[in-house]
Each structure stands twice: as C-alpha cells, then as structure tokens.
Amino acid sequence: MLDIKLVRKNPKLVQQAAVNKGYKVDVSKLLKTDEEHRKLFQEVQKLHEKRNRLAKEKNREEGEKLKKQLREKETKLANLKKQYDELLLTLPNLPKEDVPIGGDEAKNVVVRIHKEPPKLDFAPLDHIKLGQKLDLFDIQRAAKVSGSRFGYLKNEAALLEFALVHFAFQTLTKEGFIPVVPPALVKDEVMRGLGYMEQGGEDDMFVAGKDRLFFIGTAEHSIVPMHKDETLSKQALPKRYVGFSSSFRREAGSYGKDTRGIFRVHQFDKVEMVSFTKEEDDDKEHEYLLSLQEKLFQALDLSYRVVNVCTGELGFPTAKKYDIEVWFPSQNRYREVTSASTTTDFQARRLHIKYQEDGEKKFVHILNGTAFAIGRTLIAILENYQQKDGSVLVPKVLQPLVGFEVIQKK
C-alpha cells in the first residue's frame, strides 16, 4: 500500500496516477476519513488520560460516566479505522516517472530490438498446426477432461518443458538465486497482502472455496510472502529466489482472445525470479532482472524486443514493467512472453517485510521477473525453428538436455 504521508502531501498526484492506471479511487474521501480518525484518536487518548487520573483519585462516579463515553468513542474509532484501512488499500501503486502514460499496449514504448525477425521462404504454420502434425499437444482431450483453455503437453514438448526449466535454474543458480518450489495455494490474507485482489483482481483467480485458499497465478505469489512479518538484515540484500510452479488464471476479460492452442490457458508452468532489495538499488535490480531474461532468450537465439509498458497496462501493485516480446512468424508480429516488474515498497508495506540498517527499520523493495513462461516459450521455439518439411529444430542450448536435435513427424 502507499505511505499515507505521501498521500496527504500529494493527493492530486495519487489521484491522477490511479486514473492513468485505469483505476477509480476517491483520495478525498480517504483523506477526510484519515482526518476524522486522527482527531477522534486524540480525543480517545485524552479520555484515557482523564480516566487514569480519576482512577487515582478514586472518583468512581465520574469514572463510570467516562467509561461509557470512552466505549462509544472507541467503537466509532474502530469503525473509522476499518473504513480508513479499506480506502487506503484501494489505492494502486504509483507508476515511476519514466513509465509512458497510456491506456493500452499501443502506448508501450520499444526500448530495443534484439536480432531481426527471420525471413522464411515458406508460409509458416502456427503452433497449433505444428503441434498437431508433430503430436506435441492434445487440446481436444484436455477439453474433455478439464474444459476449455487447458492442454496436454506430449512427447518432445514435455521434454522441452523440463529442459527449459533445467536451463533456467542452471543459469540463475549460478547467479546466486536460491532455488525453490513453492506452494500452489496461498491464504486469503496473503493474496490480499500482495495487492492482487483489489479493483476486481479476484475475478481472475481460482479459489478453493471450502478452505478459502487461492491458486497462485505465478510462483511470485507464494515466494514474496515467505518473508511476511519479517525484518531482514541489510547484509542479506539483495535476496533473490528462482521458483518453478504451475500457475492458474481465469483470464477474466479475455473472452474470445487467443482461445486456440496454448498461448492463453487456465493452467501453465513458469520459472519466476523474485528479488528483495534496498530502495536505492531498485532501478539497478530491475535492469539486472531484465538482463537475465534477455540472456535466456538470446541463448535460445530468438528475435525479441524489450518494451517499457505504459501506465494502463501496469498491474495494481506495479510501479514499472518491462515486457519481452518474441517474434511469432505465423502472426507476423511480436507477442509478450515475459515481464520484469518492480512493486517498489508497495507489497512490503502490506506484508510487513522490512530490513534493518543502522538501527532503523525500512521497507524492502520487491521485484519479480519471469524467466520462462513455458507454454509461450515453447510456441516461440516451434514457430521460429520450424522447417519447410514440417519438422522443428531444437535450439542448440537445449539439445544436450533433451537428447535430440530435431522434432519430426512420427
């Protein structure tokens, strides 16, 4: 959440930032509630002081009158505090100053392009046709078993998934990342603490209703709160994790969009990076996570571009985000396959994650970045490495991990 001192000092900035991100908030109502709460809190404090004084004087009659008055004001104070907390939690994180302002992806700014898209001398197939020809996916049977937007990965596709996971873990553990396989379900208060449930965010989540547990949409959702209510030492920062998990999303609001194949599904696997760092290292850490993502996709020898994502495309807790978009030959355009984001101290405030420096406790800054979203990375490999005869070459860096160089029709 935002620091209330910042909101009091810059109400117009906070209101406009929310508008730029596409969220409706009422900063003036929050500040009015905040003022009423502070005023009543002082009144209650003074009444407590007076009650203590009457107790010392053994003035029971006046003490009983004051007790009743206190009870009424404390009830009102508790209600005001609840309203204040709820209103404060509706405010999204502020975008950083260098985030482009805009309502959709058309306003994203291209930072750089790596490697020009390949020029094929044949009409490229999309991943669905390639998957069918090479027996790599089974969408029909998945629909029979689980419904729409699910899929089975089969044969070489399944082996490629584990090769990608191994390659990512191998690369990132050498960088000092702590490997972890996190829980796939988190508590209600944890997901709320992450800042993903406000402004309709819960609509995109799968919930185990009986136990009120939420299926994670990325490993970040259960790695970040590992340090909930903890104070880390300055020497421990930056603290970096790489996690593998299945991820679950309803894809609310994407009806009719990318419904074919495995590009946008309800369940997919990811390798995710999470970093806890100091405020002054936030920008440097963000660029570092992005550089690692680029290193991975350069190793796969894919054409991609990096974009600075505009305000309207940022998530509720996100202050800045880079997307890596890989070239998809069948669509003749770039598509987003990973992102790297900073939530600054927004999630840390909600989850009470701090670090100690020179006797002072400060909120950490929390960043996250996808190493590989397996499904989309597989699509990128299939489409970019397809051959005229319908076969698909395997990127050289993955060949030792899968034990074959080409995927051919059975």
C-alpha positions in Angstrom: 0.0 0.0 0.0 1.0 3.6 -0.3 2.5 5.6 2.6 -0.3 7.7 4.0 2.2 10.6 4.4 2.8 10.6 0.7 -1.0 10.6 0.1 -1.5 13.5 2.4 1.3 15.5 0.8 0.4 14.7 -2.8 -3.3 13.9 -3.1 -3.6 15.2 -6.7 -0.6 13.1 -7.8 -2.0 10.0 -6.2 -5.5 10.6 -7.8 -4.1 11.2 -11.3 -1.7 8.2 -11.0 -4.7 6.0 -10.4 -6.6 7.4 -13.3 -3.5 6.9 -15.5 -3.5 3.2 -14.5 -7.3 2.9 -15.2 -8.5 2.6 -11.6 -11.3 4.5 -9.9 -10.4 5.8 -6.4 -11.5 8.5 -4.1 -8.5 10.1 -2.5 -10.5 13.0 -1.0 -12.8 10.5 0.9 -9.7 8.7 2.2 -8.1 12.0 3.5 -11.4 13.0 5.1 -11.7 9.7 6.9 -8.0 9.9 7.8 -8.5 13.4 9.4 -11.6 12.2 11.3 -9.8 9.2 12.6 -6.7 11.1 13.8 -8.9 13.7 15.5 -11.0 11.1 17.3 -7.9 9.1 18.2 -6.5 12.2 20.0 -9.9 12.6 21.8 -9.8 9.0 22.9 -6.2 9.3 24.1 -7.1 12.3 26.3 -10.1 10.5 27.7 -7.9 7.6 28.7 -5.6 10.0 30.4 -8.5 11.6 32.3 -9.8 8.1 33.3 -6.4 7.2 34.7 -6.4 10.4 36.7 -9.9 9.7 38.0 -8.9 6.2 39.0 -6.0 7.5 41.0 -8.4 10.0 42.7 -10.8 7.1 43.3 -13.7 9.1 41.7 -15.9 6.1 40.7 -18.9 8.1 39.7 -17.1 10.3 37.2 -15.1 7.2 36.2 -18.2 5.3 35.2 -19.6 8.2 33.1 -16.2 8.4 31.4 -16.1 4.7 30.8 -19.4 4.8 28.9 -18.3 7.8 26.9 -15.0 6.0 26.0 -16.8 2.9 24.9 -18.9 4.8 22.4 -15.9 6.7 21.0 -13.7 3.6 20.8 -16.5 1.9 18.8 -16.7 4.8 16.5 -12.9 4.9 16.3 -12.7 1.2 15.3 -15.3 1.8 12.6 -13.3 4.8 11.2 -10.1 2.7 11.3 -11.8 0.0 9.3 -13.0 2.5 6.7 -9.6 4.1 6.6 -7.8 0.8 6.0 -10.2 -0.3 3.3 -9.9 3.1 1.5 -6.1 3.1 1.7 -6.0 -0.4 0.2 -7.9 0.7 -2.8 -5.1 2.9 -4.0 -2.8 1.4 -6.6 0.9 1.8 -6.6 2.3 4.9 -8.3 3.9 4.5 -11.7 7.5 5.6 -11.8 8.2 8.9 -13.6 9.7 7.2 -16.7 6.6 5.0 -17.3 4.8 6.1 -20.5 1.3 7.3 -19.9 -1.4 5.5 -21.9 -4.4 3.3 -21.7 -3.4 0.2 -23.7 -0.4 -1.5 -25.3 -0.4 0.9 -28.3 1.3 3.4 -25.9 4.1 1.0 -24.8 7.5 2.2 -25.8 10.0 0.0 -27.6 13.3 0.2 -25.7 15.4 -2.0 -28.1 15.2 -4.9 -30.6 17.4 -7.9 -30.5 18.0 -9.7 -33.8 15.9 -9.0 -36.8 12.9 -11.4 -37.3 13.8 -14.5 -39.5 12.8 -14.3 -43.2 11.2 -17.7 -44.0 10.9 -18.8 -47.7 7.7 -20.7 -46.9 4.4 -20.0 -45.3 4.9 -20.6 -41.6 2.5 -22.8 -39.6 1.2 -21.6 -36.3 1.9 -23.6 -33.1 -1.4 -25.3 -33.2 -0.9 -26.9 -36.6 2.7 -27.7 -35.8 1.6 -29.3 -32.5 -1.0 -31.4 -34.2 1.4 -32.6 -37.0 4.1 -33.4 -34.6 1.8 -34.8 -31.8 3.0 -32.3 -29.2 -0.3 -31.1 -27.7 -3.7 -32.5 -27.1 -6.2 -29.8 -26.7 -9.3 -31.9 -27.5 -8.8 -34.4 -24.8 -7.9 -31.7 -22.3 -11.2 -30.1 -23.0 -12.9 -33.4 -22.4 -11.2 -33.8 -19.1 -10.9 -30.2 -17.8 -12.8 -27.9 -20.1 -11.7 -25.1 -22.4 -8.3 -23.4 -22.2 -6.4 -26.5 -20.9 -4.0 -28.7 -22.8 -1.7 -31.7 -22.5 1.9 -31.3 -23.5 3.2 -34.6 -25.0 6.3 -36.3 -26.4 9.1 -33.8 -27.2 7.1 -30.8 -25.9 7.0 -32.4 -22.4 10.8 -33.0 -22.6 11.4 -29.4 -23.8 9.5 -28.1 -20.8 11.8 -29.7 -18.4 14.8 -28.7 -20.5 13.7 -25.1 -20.3 13.2 -25.4 -16.5 16.6 -27.0 -16.0 18.3 -24.4 -18.2 16.7 -21.5 -16.3 17.6 -23.0 -12.9 21.1 -23.8 -14.0 21.6 -20.2 -15.3 20.1 -18.4 -12.3 21.6 -20.5 -9.5 25.0 -19.6 -11.0 23.9 -16.0 -10.4 23.3 -16.8 -6.7 19.5 -17.2 -6.9 18.0 -19.6 -4.3 16.1 -22.4 -6.0 12.6 -23.1 -4.6 9.5 -25.0 -5.4 6.7 -23.1 -3.6 3.1 -24.0 -2.6 0.5 -23.6 -5.3 -2.2 -22.4 -2.8 -2.0 -19.3 -0.5 -4.2 -17.9 2.2 -6.8 -15.1 1.6 -4.9 -12.5 3.6 -1.6 -13.4 1.8 -3.1 -12.8 -1.7 -4.7 -9.6 -0.4 -1.4 -8.5 1.0 0.2 -8.9 -2.4 -2.2 -6.4 -3.8 -3.9 -8.5 -6.4 -7.4 -8.7 -5.1 -8.4 -5.0 -5.2 -10.2 -3.4 -8.2 -11.7 -6.7 -9.4 -8.4 -8.7 -9.3 -10.1 -11.6 -7.5 -12.2 -12.3 -10.6 -9.1 -13.6 -12.4 -8.3 -16.2 -9.7 -9.2 -19.7 -9.0 -10.3 -20.3 -5.4 -10.6 -23.5 -3.3 -13.8 -22.2 -1.8 -14.2 -24.6 1.2 -10.8 -23.6 2.6 -10.7 -20.0 1.1 -7.3 -20.8 -0.4 -6.2 -19.1 -3.7 -4.4 -20.9 -6.5 -1.3 -18.9 -7.4 -1.1 -17.1 -10.8 2.8 -17.2 -10.6 5.4 -18.5 -8.2 5.8 -14.9 -7.1 2.5 -15.2 -5.2 3.9 -17.6 -2.7 7.6 -16.7 -2.8 7.1 -13.0 -1.9 5.1 -13.7 1.3 7.8 -16.2 2.5 9.2 -13.2 4.4 5.9 -11.8 5.6 6.2 -10.1 9.0 10.0 -10.4 8.9 12.9 -8.0 9.2 15.9 -8.9 7.0 19.4 -7.7 7.6 21.0 -5.2 5.3 23.7 -7.7 4.6 21.2 -10.3 3.3 20.1 -7.9 0.5 19.6 -8.4 -2.3 17.9 -11.7 -1.6 17.0 -13.5 -4.8 14.9 -16.6 -5.5 14.1 -18.6 -8.6 11.0 -20.7 -8.3 9.1 -23.2 -10.5 5.4 -23.7 -10.2 2.2 -24.3 -12.1 0.2 -21.2 -12.4 -3.6 -20.7 -12.6 -5.6 -17.8 -14.1 -9.2 -17.4 -15.2 -8.1 -14.9 -17.9 -11.1 -12.8 -17.0 -11.9 -10.2 -19.6 -10.0 -12.1 -22.4 -13.1 -13.9 -23.8 -12.5 -14.8 -27.4 -8.8 -13.7 -27.2 -6.2 -16.3 -28.1 -8.6 -19.1 -27.2 -7.0 -21.6 -29.6 -3.9 -23.5 -28.6 -1.8 -23.0 -25.5 -1.0 -19.3 -25.7 -3.6 -18.2 -23.1 -4.7 -21.0 -20.9 -6.0 -21.5 -17.4 -3.0 -23.6 -16.2 0.6 -23.2 -17.3 4.0 -23.6 -15.8 6.6 -20.9 -15.1 10.0 -20.2 -13.8 9.9 -17.0 -11.9 12.5 -14.7 -10.3 11.8 -12.7 -7.1 14.2 -10.2 -5.6 14.2 -8.3 -2.3 16.4 -5.2 -2.3 17.0 -1.8 -0.8 15.2 1.3 -2.1 18.3 2.9 -3.7 19.0 -0.4 -5.6 15.5 -0.7 -7.1 16.3 0.6 -10.6 19.6 -1.3 -10.8 17.9 -4.6 -9.7 15.1 -4.1 -12.3 17.6 -3.7 -15.1 19.5 -6.7 -13.7 16.4 -9.0 -13.9 15.7 -7.8 -17.4 19.3 -8.5 -18.4 18.9 -12.1 -17.2 15.7 -12.5 -19.2 17.5 -11.3 -22.3 20.4 -13.6 -21.6 18.0 -16.6 -21.6 16.2 -15.6 -24.8 19.5 -14.8 -26.5 20.7 -18.3 -25.6 17.6 -19.6 -27.4 18.6 -17.4 -30.4 15.2 -15.8 -30.8 14.3 -12.4 -32.1 12.7 -10.2 -29.5 12.1 -6.6 -28.4 12.0 -5.0 -25.0 9.1 -2.6 -24.3 8.5 -0.1 -21.4 4.9 -0.9 -20.5 2.5 2.1 -20.3 0.5 3.0 -17.2 -2.8 1.5 -18.4 -1.1 -1.9 -18.7 0.5 -2.0 -15.3 -0.9 -4.2 -12.6 -2.3 -2.8 -9.3 0.9 -3.2 -7.3 3.3 -2.5 -10.2 5.3 0.7 -10.4 7.2 -0.1 -13.7 7.3 -3.1 -16.0 9.4 -4.3 -18.9 7.9 -6.9 -21.3 10.0 -9.1 -23.6 8.0 -9.7 -26.8 9.2 -12.5 -29.1 8.6 -12.6 -32.9 5.9 -15.0 -33.9 6.2 -15.8 -37.6 2.6 -17.1 -38.1 1.2 -13.8 -36.7 3.9 -11.6 -38.3 4.3 -9.7 -35.0 5.9 -9.7 -31.6 4.0 -11.2 -28.7 4.7 -10.8 -24.9 6.3 -13.9 -23.4 7.9 -12.5 -20.1 7.8 -9.4 -17.9 10.0 -7.9 -15.2 8.4 -5.6 -12.7 9.1 -3.6 -9.6 6.4 -3.1 -6.9 8.8 -0.8 -5.0 7.8 -0.9 -1.3 4.1 -1.4 -2.1 3.8 -5.1 -1.3 6.4 -4.8 1.5 4.1 -2.3 3.4 1.1 -4.6 3.0 3.1 -7.7 4.1 5.3 -6.0 6.7 8.6 -7.0 5.1 11.5 -4.8 6.3 15.2 -4.7 6.6 17.5 -3.3 9.3 20.0 -0.6 8.5 22.0 1.4 11.1 19.4 0.7 13.8 16.5 1.8 11.6 13.8 -0.5 10.0 12.9 0.3 6.4 10.6 -1.4 3.9 12.3 -3.5 1.3 11.6 -3.1 -2.4 10.3 -6.2 -4.1 10.8 -7.1 -7.8 9.8 -10.0 -9.9 10.5 -11.3 -13.4 9.6 -14.3 -15.4 12.5 -16.4 -16.6 10.4 -18.7 -18.8 6.6 -18.9 -19.2 6.8 -22.4 -20.6 3.8 -22.5 -22.9 4.6 -19.3 -24.7 8.3 -20.1 -24.9 7.5 -23.4 -26.5 5.3 -21.7 -29.0 8.2 -19.3 -29.8 10.6 -22.1 -30.3 8.2 -24.2 -32.5 7.3 -21.3 -34.8 10.8 -19.8 -35.2 12.6 -23.1 -35.6 10.1 -24.8 -37.9 11.5 -26.1 -41.2 10.0 -26.2 -44.7 9.4 -30.0 -44.4 7.3 -29.5 -41.2 10.0 -30.6 -38.8 11.3 -28.3 -35.9 14.9 -27.9 -34.9 15.8 -27.7 -31.3 17.8 -24.7 -30.0 21.4 -25.8 -29.6 21.5 -24.8 -25.9 18.6 -27.3 -25.2 19.9 -30.2 -27.3 22.1 -31.7 -24.6 19.2 -31.5 -22.2 16.7 -33.3 -24.4 18.9 -35.7 -26.3 17.7 -34.8 -29.8 18.3 -32.1 -32.4 15.1 -32.1 -34.3 11.4 -32.9 -33.8 9.9 -34.8 -36.7 6.5 -36.3 -37.6 6.1 -39.8 -36.0 
